[in-house]
């Protein structure tokens, strides 16, 4: 089983190739939760995620013949970029198999780091099967994204940095996909201080580790469905699972809306952009997915920032909707001069801001002489939305909330 010494040796092997990423206290999230919240900003790692650590450590251990034959791996995106950059730096040829629906930004980045990308399969597991075919056909070394002691040791160097920078830490919260990151972090953290609690977090739509933890054996899911594509794996790794059972205190889940809210709050309040997987650790704290004490020092590991711009746009808009900062309302008014002005006056009196208006005289569900109006509005929160709807209804406008 992976040891603390393995992680310590890995740090020496990779320290010139990776960044010691910042760890910052968040006043915003500390006030919001009552705990002492610190953010490990691993999104500022080269390639934008922690995966470079494990890939660099594993490639650094290749034999000369393995280096000449090249490497192959499968990844949803971040491991792909880590392997591509680590291999290019070491002068090793790399082929990376990614799911067909992998974010185009991650595909382009992987190719930019020098990797040859092959798109295959609907998810990580199907991509992995194809990567093993290439391994057999071309004699390449397969670099597993998480089920490899060298990879786990490299990822565990994040844990060493956390304890170095925040020695008073009580709880470390870590996202889980295949389990390599949390296996390494738990080994590092517990190796320094066994009393530090380690909590793992998965998206509820890809909760293989949670089900495996509860069943005390590995459970493989039939499908996964989450915006956190970086941790959307159907099965936790065999070796990480053994470490999780021994060294991780609990594993919890968060929903996609909770992940989206964490992404939105991090952009707005901390001015950092994280991907879905990277937001899960903070989302678990904000959603009270596990119990913690007032004033408890909690480090949430923001594991990556490689979010597709199109996904980010959607997530931010959903975050605004969920927080009551954006609402779409539908109502009906008389089709006569001045009617729309009267409606917008009520909106202005309630201090809501109009993004857009759609005015339709031909809607099927309204009577002759009426017009249907759909309003896109900027609001200040749920109470403000309720106030606005009440005001409109009190003035005779039937209101339907669309989003």
ABEGO torsion letter per residue (X at the ends): XBBAAAAAAAAAAAAAABBBBBBBBBAAAAAAAGBBBBBBBAAABBGGBAAAAAAAAAAAABBAAAAAAEBBBBBAGAAAAAAAAAAAAAGBBBBBBBBAABBAAAAAAAAAAGBBBBBBEABAAAAAAAAAAAAAAAGBBBBBAABBAAAAAAAAAAAAAAAAABAABABBBBBBBAGAAAAAAAAAAAAABAABBBBBBBBAABAAAAAAAAAGBBBBBABBBBABAAABBABBBAAAAAAAAAABABBBBBBAAAAAAAAAAAAAAAGBBBBAAAAAAAAAAAAGABBBBBGBBBBBBBABABBBAAAAAAAAAAAAAAAGABBBBBBBBBBBBGAAAAAAAAAAAAGBBBABBBBBAABAABBBGBBBBBBBBBBAEAAAAAAAAAAAAAAGBBBBBAX
